[in-house]
Amino acid sequence: MSAGQVALRPPLTPGEKYERLAFTFCRMGTTGLIAWAVGPALFVLVVALVAIVLYGRSITLGVSWSRCFLRRPTLIIGAWAAIAAADAVWIFVLRQQLPA
C-alpha cells in the first residue's frame, strides 16, 4: 500500500455491532467489579443486565465469538447472570450497603 491509500474494512454486521456495544458494557461491568469497594452495587447490577441483553441480541444475530475474556457470548451471559444474581441478593435480600 502506498502513501495516501487507506485500507477499508468491510462494514460490521448487525450482530457485530451488538457485540461491540456488549463488549463496552462488559468492560464497564468489569471495572465496576474491580471498584466494588468504592462504587455502588447498583451500578454493577445495571451494567450486568445491559451486557446480558446486548450479548443475547448479538447471539440472535449470529455472533459466536467476542473480544471479551471468556470469548463465547453464551459463557459471558452466564457469568454476568451469576454476577447480577449475586448482586441482586446482596442489594435486595441482604439489604447490604457498600461503604461510602
Backbone as CSV, one residue per row, in Angstrom:
resi,resn,N_x,N_y,N_z,CA_x,CA_y,CA_z,C_x,C_y,C_z
1,MET,0.849,-1.160,0.000,0.000,0.000,0.000,0.907,1.240,0.000
2,SER,0.657,2.119,-0.882,1.474,3.329,-0.978,0.876,4.440,-0.118
3,ALA,1.659,5.487,0.048,1.214,6.620,0.857,-0.061,7.203,0.263
4,GLY,-0.998,7.568,1.117,-2.239,8.169,0.666,-3.367,7.168,0.487
5,GLN,-3.040,5.873,0.461,-4.093,4.875,0.334,-4.597,4.498,1.717
6,VAL,-5.858,4.194,1.783,-6.489,3.838,3.043,-7.050,2.426,2.930
7,ALA,-6.745,1.603,3.919,-7.304,0.254,3.936,-8.736,0.331,4.457
8,LEU,-9.666,-0.221,3.720,-11.068,-0.189,4.118,-11.459,-1.526,4.732
9,ARG,-12.131,-1.452,5.860,-12.657,-2.655,6.497,-14.060,-2.905,5.958
10,PRO,-14.439,-4.161,5.870,-15.831,-4.410,5.483,-16.763,-3.895,6.572
11,PRO,-17.959,-3.475,6.213,-18.884,-2.953,7.239,-19.241,-4.041,8.249
12,LEU,-19.499,-3.600,9.473,-19.879,-4.532,10.533,-21.283,-5.073,10.273
13,THR,-21.464,-6.348,10.587,-22.804,-6.923,10.509,-23.602,-6.437,11.713
14,PRO,-24.934,-6.556,11.667,-25.719,-6.153,12.845,-25.282,-6.896,14.108
15,GLY,-24.979,-8.172,14.003,-24.521,-8.933,15.160,-23.213,-8.405,15.714
16,GLU,-22.293,-8.047,14.834,-21.006,-7.495,15.269,-21.184,-6.143,15.945
17,LYS,-22.159,-5.370,15.495,-22.435,-4.080,16.139,-22.921,-4.288,17.572
18,TYR,-23.835,-5.250,17.769,-24.310,-5.546,19.117,-23.191,-6.098,19.990
19,GLU,-22.334,-6.939,19.407,-21.217,-7.489,20.181,-20.279,-6.378,20.603
20,ARG,-20.020,-5.427,19.732,-19.136,-4.310,20.071,-19.718,-3.499,21.226
21,LEU,-21.021,-3.238,21.173,-21.673,-2.499,22.247,-21.689,-3.321,23.537
22,ALA,-21.968,-4.620,23.418,-21.969,-5.501,24.584,-20.586,-5.552,25.225
23,PHE,-19.545,-5.580,24.400,-18.177,-5.609,24.919,-17.892,-4.354,25.735
24,THR,-18.440,-3.227,25.305,-18.276,-1.984,26.067,-18.890,-2.136,27.461
25,PHE,-20.092,-2.717,27.546,-20.721,-2.920,28.847,-19.986,-3.975,29.659
26,CYS,-19.399,-4.962,28.982,-18.599,-5.967,29.678,-17.399,-5.294,30.349
27,ARG,-16.749,-4.397,29.637,-15.615,-3.666,30.220,-16.068,-2.790,31.375
28,MET,-17.210,-2.107,31.216,-17.705,-1.258,32.298,-18.038,-2.096,33.530
29,GLY,-18.661,-3.243,33.321,-19.002,-4.112,34.441,-17.773,-4.643,35.154
30,THR,-16.774,-5.012,34.368,-15.529,-5.490,34.958,-14.879,-4.396,35.785
31,THR,-14.892,-3.185,35.261,-14.361,-2.046,36.006,-15.158,-1.840,37.292
32,GLY,-16.477,-1.978,37.209,-17.315,-1.849,38.397,-17.019,-2.912,39.437
33,LEU,-16.765,-4.144,38.971,-16.418,-5.213,39.908,-15.092,-4.935,40.603
34,ILE,-14.134,-4.449,39.836,-12.829,-4.130,40.410,-12.963,-3.007,41.442
35,ALA,-13.844,-2.060,41.153,-14.029,-0.923,42.052,-15.151,-1.170,43.060
36,TRP,-15.496,-2.419,43.292,-16.618,-2.791,44.157,-16.573,-2.110,45.532
37,ALA,-15.410,-2.013,46.102,-15.289,-1.469,47.455,-15.612,0.024,47.519
38,VAL,-15.497,0.716,46.400,-15.738,2.160,46.426,-16.919,2.588,45.567
39,GLY,-17.501,1.662,44.807,-18.598,2.026,43.916,-19.911,1.438,44.364
40,PRO,-21.000,1.977,43.885,-22.311,1.455,44.270,-22.594,0.108,43.604
41,ALA,-23.188,-0.811,44.369,-23.504,-2.140,43.865,-24.551,-2.084,42.754
42,LEU,-25.412,-1.085,42.805,-26.455,-0.968,41.793,-25.865,-0.762,40.401
43,PHE,-24.744,-0.059,40.296,-24.072,0.148,39.009,-23.717,-1.187,38.372
44,VAL,-23.141,-2.088,39.159,-22.737,-3.394,38.639,-23.966,-4.165,38.168
45,LEU,-25.051,-4.108,38.927,-26.271,-4.819,38.550,-26.825,-4.303,37.225
46,VAL,-26.911,-3.009,37.074,-27.450,-2.423,35.839,-26.559,-2.758,34.649
47,VAL,-25.265,-2.597,34.806,-24.347,-2.882,33.707,-24.400,-4.361,33.339
48,ALA,-24.471,-5.237,34.325,-24.554,-6.671,34.053,-25.812,-6.991,33.253
49,LEU,-26.940,-6.417,33.636,-28.183,-6.675,32.922,-28.134,-6.157,31.484
50,VAL,-27.566,-4.979,31.282,-27.441,-4.441,29.923,-26.508,-5.316,29.093
51,ALA,-25.405,-5.750,29.667,-24.476,-6.633,28.941,-25.169,-7.934,28.545
52,ILE,-25.983,-8.502,29.438,-26.713,-9.736,29.135,-27.649,-9.525,27.943
53,VAL,-28.403,-8.444,27.972,-29.347,-8.160,26.884,-28.600,-7.969,25.562
54,LEU,-27.532,-7.189,25.581,-26.804,-6.918,24.340,-26.109,-8.165,23.798
55,TYR,-25.498,-8.956,24.661,-24.887,-10.200,24.192,-25.957,-11.158,23.676
56,GLY,-27.113,-11.180,24.325,-28.204,-12.014,23.830,-28.640,-11.608,22.441
57,ARG,-28.746,-10.313,22.225,-29.123,-9.808,20.888,-28.053,-10.145,19.858
58,SER,-26.785,-10.027,20.229,-25.723,-10.342,19.262,-25.745,-11.825,18.906
59,ILE,-26.096,-12.689,19.878,-26.201,-14.121,19.592,-27.328,-14.378,18.599
60,THR,-28.472,-13.722,18.804,-29.596,-13.931,17.879,-29.270,-13.446,16.473
61,LEU,-28.312,-12.552,16.363,-27.890,-12.061,15.052,-26.695,-12.823,14.500
62,GLY,-26.317,-13.926,15.156,-25.312,-14.815,14.588,-23.898,-14.693,15.108
63,VAL,-23.655,-13.876,16.115,-22.300,-13.736,16.648,-21.997,-14.914,17.568
64,SER,-20.856,-15.539,17.375,-20.481,-16.679,18.221,-19.121,-16.484,18.879
65,TRP,-18.510,-15.308,18.728,-17.195,-15.029,19.311,-17.170,-13.587,19.762
66,SER,-16.474,-13.325,20.870,-16.383,-11.972,21.409,-14.940,-11.656,21.788
67,ARG,-14.646,-10.374,21.881,-13.325,-9.943,22.339,-13.211,-10.010,23.851
68,CYS,-14.333,-10.224,24.540,-14.340,-10.334,25.991,-13.500,-11.536,26.423
69,PHE,-13.003,-11.513,27.648,-12.096,-12.540,28.166,-12.623,-13.963,27.988
70,LEU,-13.904,-14.186,28.199,-14.474,-15.529,28.096,-14.693,-15.990,26.657
71,ARG,-14.645,-15.094,25.710,-14.716,-15.351,24.264,-16.086,-15.761,23.728
72,ARG,-16.776,-16.674,24.370,-18.072,-17.142,23.865,-19.196,-16.350,24.511
73,PRO,-20.048,-15.710,23.708,-21.133,-14.904,24.276,-22.021,-15.662,25.261
74,THR,-22.247,-16.958,25.031,-23.081,-17.712,25.970,-22.409,-17.828,27.335
75,LEU,-21.097,-18.008,27.364,-20.372,-18.052,28.637,-20.393,-16.689,29.323
76,ILE,-20.262,-15.653,28.522,-20.269,-14.294,29.062,-21.627,-13.998,29.703
77,ILE,-22.705,-14.374,29.016,-24.044,-14.174,29.569,-24.190,-14.934,30.876
78,GLY,-23.709,-16.167,30.911,-23.792,-16.962,32.140,-23.036,-16.329,33.293
79,ALA,-21.838,-15.834,33.009,-21.029,-15.195,34.056,-21.713,-13.933,34.570
80,TRP,-22.199,-13.083,33.654,-22.859,-11.850,34.091,-24.187,-12.133,34.769
81,ALA,-24.879,-13.206,34.369,-26.125,-13.570,35.046,-25.844,-13.982,36.485
82,ALA,-24.778,-14.741,36.704,-24.401,-15.141,38.060,-24.021,-13.922,38.896
83,ILE,-23.271,-13.007,38.300,-22.875,-11.779,38.999,-24.104,-10.934,39.321
84,ALA,-25.016,-10.791,38.351,-26.236,-10.000,38.574,-27.093,-10.629,39.669
85,ALA,-27.200,-11.951,39.662,-27.997,-12.626,40.694,-27.386,-12.420,42.078
86,ALA,-26.074,-12.599,42.179,-25.403,-12.393,43.469,-25.547,-10.945,43.928
87,ASP,-25.429,-10.021,42.999,-25.550,-8.606,43.326,-26.980,-8.271,43.762
88,ALA,-27.971,-8.852,43.074,-29.372,-8.607,43.443,-29.659,-9.153,44.844
89,VAL,-29.121,-10.318,45.169,-29.288,-10.870,46.512,-28.635,-9.938,47.527
90,TRP,-27.432,-9.469,47.208,-26.709,-8.550,48.094,-27.531,-7.290,48.381
91,ILE,-28.116,-6.722,47.319,-28.836,-5.452,47.460,-30.229,-5.647,48.057
92,PHE,-31.016,-6.574,47.493,-32.439,-6.653,47.825,-32.776,-7.648,48.938
93,VAL,-32.006,-8.717,49.063,-32.316,-9.710,50.091,-31.551,-9.404,51.375
94,LEU,-30.251,-9.241,51.265,-29.429,-8.968,52.442,-29.462,-7.495,52.844
95,ARG,-29.954,-6.648,51.940,-30.034,-5.202,52.176,-28.713,-4.617,52.632
96,GLN,-27.677,-5.052,51.981,-26.341,-4.577,52.318,-26.026,-3.283,51.551
97,GLN,-25.298,-2.435,52.193,-24.824,-1.201,51.580,-23.292,-1.258,51.546
98,LEU,-22.755,-0.788,50.473,-21.292,-0.703,50.405,-20.833,0.535,51.149
99,PRO,-19.636,0.492,51.717,-19.133,1.674,52.417,-18.982,2.838,51.466
100,ALA,-19.342,4.009,51.908,-19.259,5.205,51.062,-17.879,5.806,51.098
